Amino acid sequence: MTGTLHTGLIFFSFMVVCESEPTHAVPDRVGDSHRQSRLVHLTTHLAFQLVNDSLAFSRADSFCRGQFSSLATLEQSEDREGALELLQQSGLHSPIWVKNPSKAASKPVALSKQYVRFSALNFPKESRECFARVNMFFPSLSSISVCVRVQWDIEWNEVSTIFSYAAPVFTNEFQLRGQVDMHKRILLALIIHGKHLPYKASFPNDGEWHHICVTWHRSSGNWAIYVDGERKDMGSGTDSSRDIHGDGILILGQDQDSFGGNFTEPFFGMITDLNVFNMSLEMRHVSALNACSPMTHEVLFIWNLDHLSRHPAVGEVQALLFCPAVHQQMELQGCRTLQSWSDHLPLFGLSDCSDPLPFICRSSRERYLKMKQMSDSQSSQPTAFMSHLMKISNKTQAVLGQQPSGLSNLAQAATLLDISVQALEDTQQEGLQPEDMVSLIQLLLLAADVPTQPLPDATNHSQDSIQELSQHFISLANSVISEDNALKWQAIREVVNGPMDVVKSIDKMVTSLSPHLMAETDHMTIHTPNIKLEVKQQTLQEGSRGLSFCGPETEKHGNLDCISVPHQKIQDLHNNGFYKLTLVNTWYGSLWPLFSPEENITMVPTVTDGSQRYLGTILGSSVISTTALGDDQPVSTAVHFQLQHRVQVGKISQNGTIFLKINSTIISTIYFSIKYVNYVFCILYRIPLVLCMIQCVPSGILISIQRLVGIGIPKAVR
């Protein structure tokens, strides 16, 4: 048999959207641990849950995924009918978030291609007289936004004026100031109509370029300060009795104690990309401008050195700025909302993605009912694990409840992961129950979706905190897929897509955290009994060698399964402008068959919502997941797998299925490219009755090698 060529061609996956007959409303109200009511509408096949906790779009989308559901799209007739019935029952008339199914994912762009050269002005410390004047006429303004990029001189600690606008009748009309605090942060404050607002918004005094936008709107009196695309401070209560006076002078780098002169409190550093708008910008506008996406709507002034006059000591320099929107064509439009209905058809609109809005999660009816049953059971009679978790967290209700306001930052995720690991260790003898497994998988999914701002620790501890968070994440995942819990997966199969949900969460977590994990090292490993995670990173240059990863050693001096990126593909990435390559590889040594052998090799997904791209029931005794990142973004590239297969002829098991046992070692080499497609062919040479399953997903690929395969293999894959 070993001398014969065996080729297996396998393709998948299926994306099935439920279609149903006309349905009848089955209203249901469920309460969470905060006693909030959520309206649920059940149809023959689907469940729609209206979540009135208003969240930003990304967090709403994350919450639905954490419920093993998806944000409603309203593309299908049953979706529209269910959502309309649900909203009529609730009486809600405000816009809600919906997903845009046609929005294409952005393609990775080389780091070097995301930098753009700007002409900047340098304000040196050698002269306290340095300034630049904007040569244009300013009308009276009922709204204004000023955006600018600054590079602060790290040796300057006094109060500085980034810009000042003075009118003939009032000098302190509109001004942005900054000062360094004891923590070496630059604190920012606005002056509007002479009123000095507090120093609160900040950015680190790190010598890097930072994008700042300030806005004001007369009718509301609202103002805001944005730094690097994020709103850092906001308020109201400014004088709304008049506009900002026209016919004024805008000066960069100096405070005007008199109209156009008597300069004080100079700025030292560099300034570029000043833009002035006759409107109060929204978050989506600021985010796009931060990424260098152009905006011409209501613009008064666009950065142009020809329209500036400056002091002789102010020099012109060239600055290289990070501008991802230049090649990714970032949109200013915002995120999709359902605004209203017309003749039972939805009318869609766009809103600022950071706006808090209600939303609808969509899932299968069976999944919702099973989730509700488990939630009710956990509330009325908590398991040993959950009881202990509530005890150590000083809570009286289920700690891992599904509150939309749950995980909003890494600090919250780290806390929950930490106490969950502690509770697992303390209740190891009792073990996990199916309800616990669902809760932990939800925690993993939600934690993997958390925004990746560094933890608020001291700088020298942040790397250790991220590493500890990752270790706890992998530790929890290891417990969930443990062989001890094999039979319990049967009880949750209607809810969870299978162990691939855990694999997916690890991939996403490590991919998003890799810039922080690899900030001070080029090699990191986390090893648990069932999971080995290894991340390698290298700077790309001419002659770079291929990155490689080899799985856990099973025998002393034995050959290892290895994964690598071919040398030529690394050179291709370098030639295309990529600066660094990160290879994230995870080896699952014991994803034991958790269902019967027949189900274990089925090609049919567990759920057919159409919302999940990971196959639910494909399980093997070994699963390898790999993701290639170019400049911290997933890239499409070839990966070389060299896998060692050991096959033995064994006895017939009690259920009559013949399994193969290991009696020889056969080395196979698989070459293929990671592509953004739904299937790929897997060609194995000289491998007797070994089933290889490859799944392509947006963040990389998954391979399942079935080492013990019964002879009842479907004809399609024999």
N, C-alpha and C positions, 0 to 999 in steps of 0.2 A: 504493500500500500504506500509505503514511504517513497518508493521510486516512481510513483505516478504523480502527474501534475493535477492538482485539485485547485479549481478556481471558484471562489464564491462571489457572486454579484448580489449585493444587497442595497436596496434604496428605501428611503422613507423621508419625511414623516408626513402624516396626514393632518390637514387643518380642516376640521369639520365644524360648520356652524349649524346649530340646532334649528330646524324648521318644524313648525308645529301647526296644528289645526287652530281655528279661532278659539280663543281661550276665555275663561271667565275669571273675574277678579276674586282673589282670596286674600282679603286684607289681614295683616297680622302685625301686631306691635310688639317689639322686643325692647327690653331695657338692658342697658349695660350697667357696669358697677357704679357709674355716676348717676344712675336713675334717670338717664336721658332716654327719651322714647324715639325709636326709629321705625318708620313705617316700611313694611315689606309687602310687596305685591307678588303673589305666586301665580304663574300660568301653568299650563300643562307640562311644559318642559323647563321653564326658566324661573328665576327668582330675581327680583329687582329690589334693592335696598336703598332707600333715600337716607342719606346721612346729612343731618342738619348742622353738624359741627362744621363751620366754615373753615376751609383750609386753602392754602395756595395750591395751584394745579399739580405740581410735582408731588406734594405730600398727599393729595387726594388720590392720585394715581398709585402711589406707594401703599396707601392704606388698603385700597381694593386688592392689590396683589397680595398683601398680607392676609387677606380674607380668602385667598385662593380663588379670587374672582377677577374681574377687570372693570375698568371705568367704561360706562356705557357709551356706545357710539351712535346708536339710533339709526343705523344703516338698514337694518332688516325691519320688515313690517311688524313682526312680533315684538321687537325691541321698542318700536315707536308706540305701539298700542299699550304695552306694559308700562312704559315711562309716563305716557299721558294719563293713564288710569291712576298711577301712583301719585302724580302731581295734583290731580284733581282731588284725590282723597285728602292730601295734605293741605290743600289750599295755598301752596307756595306759588308765588308769582314772580319772585326774583330770578335772575339768571342762575344757571347751574353749569358746572363743568361737564363737558362731554369730550370724548376722545376723537381725534381726527384720524381715521384709518388710512387716509391717503398721504399722510405726512411722511416723507422719506427720511431715513436716518442719514445724518451727515457723514461724509466720507472722511477718513483720517487724512490730515495734511501734515507734511513734514514740518518739524519744529522750525527749521531754518527758513521755510517759506511763510511762516506766520509772523515774521519780523519785518517791519517796514521802516525805512529811513525817513526821519522828520528833520526839518530845519528848526533848531531850538535857539533860545537866547540864554547866554550865560551871564549871571549877575555875580561878579567876583567880590570877595571880601576886601580887596584892596581899595575899594571906593564905596563910601556910604551914600553916594549921590546917584547911583545907578537906577535907571528907570526906563520904561518903554511906554509910549503913548499910542493908543488906538486912534487912527486918523479917520474918524467917521462921525456923522451927525446921529445923535440918539433922540428919538421921539419920547414923549411921555409914555410910561409903561405901566399897565395895570397888572401885568405878569412878566416875569423875567426868569431866565435860567442862564447861568454862566458855567461852562465846563472848561477845565484846563488840566494839563498834565504838569506835575512838578517833581523835581528831584531836589530834595532838601540837602543843604550842606550839613553833613553829620557833625561838624565841629561848631556849629552856630546854635546857641541855646537861648537867645533872646526873642522877645515878641517880634514877629515879622508880618508884613502886609503882603499877601499874594496879589491882590488887586484892590483898587479903591475907585469908586465912581462918585464924583462930586458934581453937584449942580450949582449954577450961579447963586441960587437963593439958599442952598443948604449943602454943606460940604460932605457930611457923613451920610449920604443917601443909601449907598449899598457897598458893602466892603466885606472881604474875607481875610481873616487874620489867623495866625498860627503861633503856637508856642510849645516848647519842649517841656515835658513834665519829668518828675523824678524817675519814672520808669523808662525814660528815653523814648517816649512816644510823642508824636506831633499832634497836639490837640487843636481842633479847629473851632472857630466861632464866627458867626455872621453879625454884621451891624446893618440894621434896616431902619431907615428914617431916624438915624441917630440912636436907636435902641440897641445896646450891646447884649447879644444873646450869650448863653453860657458856653464855655469850652467843654465839649463832650465828645463829639465825633473825633476819631483819631486814626492814625496809621503809624506803623513803626518807623523810627528814624534809622533806616537801614541803608540809605544811599541809593535806593532803587527808585524807579519812576512810579508815581501813583496818580491815578485819574480821580479828579474831584469835580463834582457837580453840585451847585447850590441853586435852589429854586424858591420862588415866592409868588403868591397869588393874592391879589388885593381883596377880591370879593369874600374869600374865606379867611384871609389873614394867615393862611398856612405857609410854612416854610420847611425846607428839608435840606440836609447835607448828605450827599452820597460819596462814598470812597470806594474806588475799584469795583464799581458796579453794584454796591450794596448800600442800602440806606442805613446810615450810622446815627443820625439824629433828626428829629422833626419836632414841630410844635406849632402853636398859633398864638394869637393875642397881640400880633403886631398892629401898628396903626393902619387901619383899613379905610381911613377917611379920604385918602388921596392916592394918586398914582405916584410912581417914582418920577421926579421932575425930568423933563427933557433938556436938550441943549447942554448936556453935561460932558465931562471929560473922564475917560477910563484910563487909568494908569496901572501898569504892571510893576510890582516890586517896591511900591512906596505908598505910605499913607499921606493924603493931601490935607494938611491942616488949614490950608487956604485953597481957593479954587484954582487948581492946576499948578500949585506950588507949595512952598514951605514944607518940604518932604520930611517925614520922620518914619521910624520903625521900618528900616529897609529889609528886603528879602535877599538872602544869599543862597545861590543854587542855580538851577536851570528851569526854564519854563517853555512849554510848547503846546500846540494844539488848542489854543484858546478859541472857543466858539460861544457866541451869545445868541439867545433865542427870545423871541417875543411871545413866550408862553411858559407855563409851568410844566416842565417835563415829567412824564410818568416813569415808573420803574423800568418798563420795557424799553423806553427810549434811552435811558441812562445805561442800561445793560448793553444795548447795541452800540452806543457811542464808546463805551469802555473797551469794546472789542474792535473799535475802529470802523464800524459800519457807518457810512455817510448818512446824514440827515439834513435835508434842505427845507423842511417844512417850518415856516415861521422863523427863519434864521435871519438875524441882523448882521452878524459878523462871522466870517469863516477865516481861520488862521491863514495869514498871508503876510510874510515879512515886508512885502512891498507897501502894505497899508499900515505900517508902524514906523514911528520915528523914535529914536532911542539915544540915550547918553553915549558918548564916545567909548566909555569903558565897557559897555555891554557888547559882548562879542557874539557872533553867530557860530554855532557848532552843529554837527550832525549827530542825531540821536537815533539809536536802533530800538524801536518799541515793539512790544508783543501785540500783534493785531490779528487774531484768528479769524475775524469776520471778513478780512480781505479776500481769502480764498474760499471760505465756507459760506459766503453770501448770507450772513445772518439776517433773519427777517425782523422787522420792527412790529409785525402785526400782532403778536401776542398769542394767547391760547384760545382754543375753541370753546364757545359757550352756547347753550340752548337759551335763546332769548324769549321766545313765545311760540305759539302755534297758529297756523292758518289753515283752515279746512282739514284739521287733523294731521297736518304736515309740519315738521319742526322748522323753525326759523333760526338759523345759526348766526352767531356773531363772534367777535373777538374781544378779549379783555386782557388787561395786564396779568401776566402769569403769576404774579405775586399776590394778586387780590385774593382775599379769603371768600370763598363761595361754597355753597352746598354742592352735593354731587350724588350720583347714583352708581352703585356697584351692581354688576350683572354676573350671575353665575347660574349653574344648573339647579333645578329644583331639588334634586336628590342631594346635592352637595350642601345646599343651604339647610335642609331639614336635618341632615346628619350633624352639621356644625351646631345647630341649635340644640339638638339632643345632647351633644357633648358639653356645650356651654352650660345648659341647665343642670346637668349632672355635676359638673365641677363647682357650680354655685351652691347647690344644695348639700353636697357631700364631697368636699375637696379630697383629693388623693393625698397620700402621705407626702409626696414631693411638693405639691402645691401648698399643703398646710404648713410645711416647714418653710417654704419660700415666703409665705405671708408672715410667719413668725419672725424671721430674721430681717424682714423689711418693714416690720411694724405696721402691716396692713391688715385690715379685717375682711378684705375681699380679694378675689383672685388677682395676683400681681400681674400676670401676663394676660389680662383682659384686653379686649380689642377697642381701646379708646383711640379715636382718630388723632387726638392731640398727643399721642404716645411719644415716639422717638423723633426728636427734632434735631438732635446734635449728637456728636460722638461721645460726649460726656455722659449723657443719659443712656446711650447704648452700652457704654463700658460698665456703668453701674448695674444695669439689669443682667448683663452677661456674667459679671462677677458674682452676684448673689445667686444666680442660677447654677453656676459651677459649684458654689459652696453647698447649695441645697442638694445637688446631685451627689456630692461626696458624702453628705450627712445621711442621705436616705438610700445609700447604695444597696443595703440589704433588702429593702422593700422593692426597689426597682421602679422603672417608669411604667405608667399605665398608658393606654392609647390616648386618653385625653391629654396627658402630659406631653406625649410626643407631638401631637398637633400644636399645642401651645409653644413648644420649643422650636418647631419648624417655622411657625409664624414669627417668633422672635428672630430667628436667623434671617428670614426673608426681609423683615422690617429693618434689622440692623444693617443688612447689606445695602439697603436703600438710603441710609442716613447720609446727609451732606457731609463731605469729607474735610471740613475745616479742622485744623489741629485741635487737640484737647487743650483746655485752658490751664495747662500746667506751666511751671517754669520751663524755659527753653531747653535746659539741659535734661529735663525729665520727659519732654513730649515724645521723644523717640521711644523710650522705654514704655510709655503709656500706650502708644499705638501697637507696639510689639505685644504687650500684655493683652490688649483687647483682641488681637488676632489669635493669640494662643487660647484664650477663653472661647472664642468663636469656634475654632477647630475642635477644642475639647468637647463642647456641646454637640457639635456635629458628629464627632466620633461616638458619643454615647447613643445618639439617636439611631445611627446605622449599625450599632453593635449587633453581633450575632445573637446576643441574649434577647433582643427585641424582635427577632425574625417573625414570630407568630403574631405579634401585635400589629404588624403592618396590615394584616388581613382586615383588622377591625377599622382601619382608617383609610382604606383604599378608595372609599367613595368621596373622601375629602382631599387627600393628598395625592399628587400625581405619581408618587413613588419616590424612592431614594434619589432620583434625579433632581427633585426639588432641593434636596440638601446639597447635591453637587453644584447645582446652579447658584445657590446662595454663596457658596464658598468662592466660586469663580468670580462672582460680582464683587464680593467683599474685597478679595485680594487685588482684583484689577483696580478698584477705586482707591484702595489704600496704598498701592505699590509706590506712588511718588513719595509718601511719607515713610513707608517701610524701608525704602532703598535710598533715603536721603543721605545716609552716612555710611553705606556699605554697598557692595556689589553682589552679595550672596547671603541669602537667608534661608533657614530651614526650620520647619516646625514638624515634629514627629510625634504621632500618637499611635496606639496599637493598630488602628484601622486606617489611618490617613497619614500620608507623608506629603507635606507641601514644601516645595523648593522654588525660590525665586532667584533668578540670576539676571544680572544687568551688565551691559558693557557699552562703552562709548564707541560709536562707529567711526572708523577711519580707514584709509586705504590699507588693504592687507589684513583686515580684521578676520580673526578665526571664528568658526561657527560656535554658537552656544550649544551646550549639550547638557542633558539631565539623565541620570540613570536611577531606576527605581530601587526599592529596598532589596538588599542582598538576601536571598533565600538559602543559600548554601555557602559554606566557607570556600573561598577560591572559585565560586561559581560565576558563570556569566550573568550579566545584568541586562534587564530591558532598558534600552536607552532611547532618548528623544533628543533631536537636535534640529537646528535650522541650518540647511546647507550653506557652505561658504559663498557660493555664487549669489544666493538669495540675500545674504547679509550685504554683499557688495552692491546689489541692486538697490537695497534700502539706502545705503550710504550715497550712491549716485543720485538717488531721488531726493536727497536733501535731508534725510532723517539723521538726527544727532545721536540717539541712543536706542538700543533694543533691549527690551525686558521680556524674558521668557518665564511664564508662570506655569508650573507643572504640578499636578496633584495626582498622586497614586493612591487608589483605594484598594487596599489589599484584601478586604473582606466585606465586599458588598454581597453577602451571601444570598442565595435565592430565597426571597422572602415569601413567595407564593409557590404554588405547585410548579413542577418543571414545565408543564405545558404552557402555563400562563407566563412563565419566566422568559420564554422565547417568542411570545406572541408579537406580531407586528402592529397590533392595534393599540392606540393610546388609551389610557384609563378614562380620560374625559374628552368630550368632544365640544367644549365651549368655543374652540377656536382661539382661545386666549393664551395657551401655553405652547411653546415650541419644543419643550423637552419631552421626550417619550417617557411615559409613566411606568411601563411594566418591563422595560428592557433592563434586566439585572444580570450581573455576572459575578464570578468570584474575583474578577479583577476589572477595574474601570480606571482608565487614564484620561485625565482632562488636561488640555494644554491651551494656553492663550499667548499669542505673540503681541507685544505692545511696542509700537514705534513712537517715541516721544510721548509715552504714557497714554496712547490711544490705540485701540485694537487695529491691527493691520492684516491684510490678506497676504499670506506668504506660504511657501511650501515648508512642510515639516517632515523630517525623516524619522521614522519609527523602526527600531530594530528590536523585535520581540522574541523572547525565548519561550517556546511551548513544549511542555512535557506531557506526554500522553502514555497512559497505561491501560491495558485491557482489564476490566474488573468484573465483578459478579452482578447478577441481576438483583435489583433492590426489591423490597417487599411489595411495592406497587407495580412491579413488572417492567419497570423502565431499565434499560441497560445503559449504564454509564461507562464512559471511557476512563481507564486508569493510566497512569503515566509509566511508560517504559522506554521512551527515547526523547532526545532533545532535538528540536527542529528550529532553526533560526529563520525568521521571515523578515523581509524588509518591505515596508510600505511607504511609497511616496505619494503624496497628493497635496493639493493646495487648499488652504482654508479659504472658502468662498462664502459669500452671503447668499446661500441657496438652501433649499429645503431637503436636498438629498445629495449623496455622493456615492460612487461605486467603491467598494472595498475589494481589492484583489489580493488573495493570499496564495502563495505558491508553496507546494509541498507541505501542506498542513492538513492532515487527515481529520475530517469531521470536526474542525474547529470553527465555531461561528464567530465571525468578527462583525461587530455592529458599530458604525460610525455615524455620528449625528453632527450636522453643521448648525451652529447657532450664531447669533450676532457677535458674541464675544469670543468665539473660537470654535473648537471642536471637542467632541466627546467620543471616546472609543470604549466599547465594552467587549472584552475578550472572554468568551464563554469557555472556560477551561474544562468544565465537566458538562458535556452536552449529551442528552439522551438521543437514541436513534430515531425518535419520533420527531425529527426536524421537518418543518414544512417543506414541501417540494420546491417552493419558490427560492429557498436558500440552500438547497443541497447541491 
